[in-house]
Amino acid sequence: MQDIAGIRIVMSTNDRNHQNKIADLVKNHTSLKNIEIDDRRIKPSFGYRAIHMRGEHQQRRIEISIR
């Protein structure tokens, strides 16, 4: 287990540009620190395609996936 909390954002469209905008908003307007991005749209894992963002909030690991 890598994180203590997870958030999934599921979009009603498959528009990658919209997904990128949401990822930018999360990256630039949250209190997450040390953010790592793993774009599984480029290299899917077990058929799962999403942008995974992992970071720290109050010294706790959080993952956000945008699908």
DSSP file (Angstrom, degrees, kcal/mol; ACC not computed):
  #  RESIDUE AA STRUCTURE BP1 BP2  ACC     N-H-->O    O-->H-N    N-H-->O    O-->H-N    TCO  KAPPA ALPHA  PHI   PSI    X-CA   Y-CA   Z-CA
    1    1 A M              0   0    0      0, 0.0     3,-0.1     0, 0.0     0, 0.0   0.000 360.0 360.0 360.0 129.2    0.0    0.0    0.0
    2    2 A Q        +     0   0    0      1,-0.1     2,-0.3    59,-0.0    59,-0.1   0.725 360.0  40.2-102.8 -26.4    1.5    3.3   -1.0
    3    3 A D        -     0   0    0      1,-0.1    59,-0.2    57,-0.1    -1,-0.1  -0.849  55.7-147.9-129.2 161.5   -1.2    5.8    0.1
    4    4 A I  S    S+     0   0    0     57,-2.5     2,-0.3    -2,-0.3    58,-0.2   0.677  86.8  24.4 -97.3 -23.1   -3.5    6.4    3.0
    5    5 A A  E     -a   62   0A   0     56,-1.2    58,-2.1     2,-0.0     2,-0.4  -0.981  64.3-162.7-142.9 152.4   -6.3    8.1    1.0
    6    6 A G  E     -a   63   0A   0     -2,-0.3     2,-0.4    56,-0.2    58,-0.2  -0.994   3.7-167.0-139.3 146.2   -7.5    8.0   -2.5
    7    7 A I  E     -a   64   0A   0     56,-2.6    58,-2.7    -2,-0.4     2,-0.5  -0.998   7.1-160.3-130.6 134.2   -9.8   10.2   -4.6
    8    8 A R  E     -a   65   0A   0     -2,-0.4     2,-0.6    56,-0.2    58,-0.2  -0.969   1.5-163.9-117.6 128.0  -11.2    9.2   -8.0
    9    9 A I  E     -a   66   0A   0     56,-3.4    58,-3.3    -2,-0.5     2,-0.5  -0.950  10.0-167.6-108.6 115.0  -12.5   11.8  -10.5
   10   10 A V        -     0   0    0     -2,-0.6     2,-0.3    57,-0.2    56,-0.0  -0.911   7.0-154.9-108.0 123.8  -14.7   10.1  -13.1
   11   11 A M        -     0   0    0     -2,-0.5     8,-0.0     2,-0.2    -2,-0.0  -0.668  19.2-136.5-100.2 152.3  -15.5   12.3  -16.1
   12   12 A S  S    S+     0   0    0     -2,-0.3     2,-0.3     2,-0.0    -1,-0.1   0.423  88.3  57.4 -85.8   1.8  -18.5   11.9  -18.4
   13   13 A T  S    S-     0   0    0      2,-0.1    -2,-0.2     1,-0.0     6,-0.0  -0.929  71.1-140.8-129.9 154.9  -16.4   12.5  -21.5
   14   14 A N        +     0   0    0     -2,-0.3     2,-0.7     4,-0.0     3,-0.1   0.104  55.2 137.9 -98.1  21.0  -13.3   10.8  -22.9
   15   15 A D     >  -     0   0    0      1,-0.2     4,-1.9     2,-0.1     3,-0.3  -0.568  41.0-161.2 -73.1 111.2  -11.8   14.1  -23.9
   16   16 A R  H  > S+     0   0    0     -2,-0.7     4,-2.7     1,-0.2    -1,-0.2   0.840  89.3  58.6 -63.6 -33.8   -8.0   13.9  -23.0
   17   17 A N  H  > S+     0   0    0      2,-0.2     4,-2.0     1,-0.2    -1,-0.2   0.903 106.4  48.5 -62.9 -39.3   -7.7   17.7  -23.1
   18   18 A H  H  > S+     0   0    0     -3,-0.3     4,-2.2     2,-0.2    -2,-0.2   0.912 110.5  51.0 -66.2 -42.1  -10.4   18.0  -20.4
   19   19 A Q  H  X S+     0   0    0     -4,-1.9     4,-2.5     1,-0.2    -2,-0.2   0.913 109.4  51.2 -59.9 -42.3   -8.6   15.4  -18.3
   20   20 A N  H  X S+     0   0    0     -4,-2.7     4,-2.4     1,-0.2    -1,-0.2   0.890 108.3  51.6 -62.6 -39.9   -5.4   17.3  -18.7
   21   21 A K  H  X S+     0   0    0     -4,-2.0     4,-2.3     2,-0.2    -1,-0.2   0.908 110.2  48.5 -63.6 -41.9   -7.1   20.5  -17.6
   22   22 A I  H  X S+     0   0    0     -4,-2.2     4,-2.5     2,-0.2    -2,-0.2   0.916 111.0  50.8 -64.0 -42.4   -8.4   18.8  -14.5
   23   23 A A  H  X S+     0   0    0     -4,-2.5     4,-2.7     1,-0.2    -2,-0.2   0.907 109.9  50.2 -61.3 -41.6   -5.0   17.4  -13.7
   24   24 A D  H  X S+     0   0    0     -4,-2.4     4,-2.6     2,-0.2     5,-0.2   0.902 109.6  51.1 -63.1 -41.1   -3.5   20.8  -14.1
   25   25 A L  H  X S+     0   0    0     -4,-2.3     4,-1.9     2,-0.2    -2,-0.2   0.928 112.4  45.9 -61.2 -45.1   -6.1   22.3  -11.7
   26   26 A V  H  < S+     0   0    0     -4,-2.5     4,-0.4     1,-0.2     6,-0.3   0.933 115.3  47.4 -62.6 -45.5   -5.3   19.6   -9.1
   27   27 A K  H  < S+     0   0    0     -4,-2.7     3,-0.3     1,-0.2    -2,-0.2   0.885 121.8  33.7 -63.8 -40.6   -1.6   20.1   -9.5
   28   28 A N  H  < S+     0   0    0     -4,-2.6    -1,-0.2     1,-0.2    -2,-0.2   0.602 122.7  41.0 -95.8 -12.6   -1.7   23.9   -9.3
   29   29 A H  S  < S+     0   0    0     -4,-1.9     2,-0.3    -5,-0.2    -1,-0.2   0.036  96.0  79.6-130.3  28.6   -4.5   24.5   -6.8
   30   30 A T  S    S-     0   0    0     -4,-0.4    -4,-0.0    -3,-0.3     0, 0.0  -0.815  78.6-118.1-125.4 171.5   -4.2   21.9   -4.1
   31   31 A S        +     0   0    0     -2,-0.3    27,-0.3     2,-0.1     2,-0.1   0.276  69.6 129.2 -91.7  11.4   -2.1   21.6   -1.0
   32   32 A L        -     0   0    0     -6,-0.3     2,-0.3    25,-0.1     3,-0.2  -0.437  41.8-160.6 -67.0 139.5   -0.5   18.4   -2.3
   33   33 A K  E     +B   56   0A   0     23,-2.3    23,-2.4     1,-0.2    -2,-0.1  -0.831  63.5  20.8-118.2 158.3    3.3   18.4   -2.2
   34   34 A N  E    S-     0   0A   0     -2,-0.3     2,-0.3    21,-0.2    -1,-0.2   0.911  81.6-165.6  53.1  50.2    5.8   16.3   -4.0
   35   35 A I  E     -     0   0A   0     -3,-0.2     2,-0.4    20,-0.1    20,-0.2  -0.488  11.0-167.1 -74.1 131.0    3.3   15.3   -6.7
   36   36 A E  E     -B   54   0A   0     18,-3.0    18,-2.7    -2,-0.3     2,-0.5  -0.948   7.6-152.7-113.5 138.5    4.2   12.4   -9.0
   37   37 A I  E     -B   53   0A   0     -2,-0.4     2,-0.5    16,-0.2    16,-0.2  -0.954  12.7-176.3-118.1 130.2    2.2   11.8  -12.1
   38   38 A D  E     -B   52   0A   0     14,-2.9    14,-2.5    -2,-0.5     2,-1.2  -0.946  13.7-156.3-123.2 106.4    1.7    8.5  -13.8
   39   39 A D  E >>  +B   51   0A   0     -2,-0.5     3,-1.1    12,-0.2     4,-1.1  -0.698  14.4 178.4 -89.4  96.1   -0.2    8.8  -17.0
   40   40 A R  T 34 S+     0   0    0     10,-2.4    11,-0.2    -2,-1.2    -1,-0.2   0.444  72.7  76.7 -79.0   0.4   -1.8    5.3  -17.6
   41   41 A R  T 34 S+     0   0    0      9,-0.3    -1,-0.3     8,-0.2    10,-0.1   0.815  99.5  44.3 -73.4 -30.0   -3.5    6.6  -20.7
   42   42 A I  T <4 S+     0   0    0     -3,-1.1    -2,-0.2     1,-0.3    -1,-0.1   0.909 133.2  16.7 -78.6 -45.5   -0.1    6.3  -22.4
   43   43 A K  S  < S-     0   0    0     -4,-1.1    -1,-0.3     2,-0.0    -2,-0.1  -0.772  85.8-151.7-131.0  88.1    0.8    2.9  -20.9
   44   44 A P        -     0   0    0      0, 0.0     2,-0.5     0, 0.0     5,-0.2  -0.197   2.0-147.9 -60.1 147.9   -2.3    1.2  -19.6
   45   45 A S  B >  S-D   48   0B   0      3,-1.5     3,-2.1     1,-0.1    -5,-0.0  -0.979  78.2 -18.2-120.3 118.8   -1.9   -1.3  -16.7
   46   46 A F  T 3  S-     0   0    0     -2,-0.5    -1,-0.1     1,-0.3     3,-0.1   0.822 126.2 -58.0  54.3  33.8   -4.4   -4.2  -16.6
   47   47 A G  T 3  S+     0   0    0      1,-0.2     2,-0.6     0, 0.0    -1,-0.3   0.472 105.0 134.8  79.9   1.8   -6.6   -2.2  -19.0
   48   48 A Y  B <   -D   45   0B   0     -3,-2.1    -3,-1.5     2,-0.0     2,-0.5  -0.757  31.9-175.4 -91.1 122.6   -6.8    0.7  -16.5
   49   49 A R        +     0   0    0     -2,-0.6     2,-0.3    -5,-0.2    -8,-0.2  -0.940  28.2 112.1-123.5 109.9   -6.4    4.1  -18.2
   50   50 A A        -     0   0    0     -2,-0.5   -10,-2.4   -12,-0.1     2,-0.6  -0.970  66.4 -97.2-160.9 166.5   -6.3    7.2  -16.0
   51   51 A I  E     -BC  39  66A   0     15,-2.2    15,-2.5    -2,-0.3     2,-0.5  -0.867  39.3-158.8 -90.9 124.2   -4.0    9.9  -14.8
   52   52 A H  E     -BC  38  65A   0    -14,-2.5   -14,-2.9    -2,-0.6     2,-0.5  -0.922   8.5-172.5-108.0 126.2   -2.7    9.0  -11.4
   53   53 A M  E     -BC  37  64A   0     11,-3.2    11,-3.0    -2,-0.5     2,-0.4  -0.977   2.0-173.1-119.4 123.9   -1.4   11.8   -9.2
   54   54 A R  E     +BC  36  63A   0    -18,-2.7   -18,-3.0    -2,-0.5     2,-0.3  -0.950  20.1 137.4-118.1 136.9    0.3   10.9   -5.9
   55   55 A G  E     - C   0  62A   0      7,-2.4     7,-2.9    -2,-0.4     2,-0.4  -0.889  45.0 -92.3-158.3-172.5    1.4   13.4   -3.4
   56   56 A E  E     -BC  33  61A   0    -23,-2.4   -23,-2.3    -2,-0.3     2,-0.4  -0.927  23.7-178.3-119.8 140.6    1.6   14.3    0.3
   57   57 A H  E >  S- C   0  60A   0      3,-2.5     3,-1.0    -2,-0.4   -25,-0.1  -0.966  82.4 -14.4-135.5 119.3   -0.8   16.3    2.4
   58   58 A Q  T 3  S-     0   0    0     -2,-0.4     3,-0.1   -27,-0.3    -1,-0.1   0.904 129.4 -55.2  51.7  45.4    0.1   16.8    6.1
   59   59 A Q  T 3  S+     0   0    0      1,-0.2     2,-0.4   -26,-0.0    -1,-0.2   0.705 115.6 115.6  62.4  25.0    2.8   14.1    5.7
   60   60 A R  E <   - C   0  57A   0     -3,-1.0    -3,-2.5   -57,-0.0     2,-0.3  -0.973  68.7-116.2-123.2 140.2    0.3   11.5    4.5
   61   61 A R  E     - C   0  56A   0     -2,-0.4   -57,-2.5    -5,-0.2   -56,-1.2  -0.543  34.0-177.7 -77.5 134.3    0.3   10.0    1.0
   62   62 A I  E     -aC   5  55A   0     -7,-2.9    -7,-2.4    -2,-0.3     2,-0.4  -0.983  11.2-158.0-131.4 141.7   -2.7   10.7   -1.2
   63   63 A E  E     -aC   6  54A   0    -58,-2.1   -56,-2.6    -2,-0.4     2,-0.4  -0.981   5.1-171.0-121.5 136.0   -3.6    9.4   -4.7
   64   64 A I  E     -aC   7  53A   0    -11,-3.0   -11,-3.2    -2,-0.4     2,-0.4  -0.992   5.0-165.5-121.9 127.8   -5.9   11.1   -7.1
   65   65 A S  E     -aC   8  52A   0    -58,-2.7   -56,-3.4    -2,-0.4     2,-0.6  -0.943   4.8-158.6-114.9 138.8   -7.0    9.3  -10.3
   66   66 A I  E      aC   9  51A   0    -15,-2.5   -15,-2.2    -2,-0.4   -56,-0.2  -0.960 360.0 360.0-118.4 115.6   -8.7   11.2  -13.1
   67   67 A R              0   0    0    -58,-3.3   -57,-0.2    -2,-0.6    -1,-0.1   0.321 360.0 360.0-127.9 360.0  -10.6    8.9  -15.5
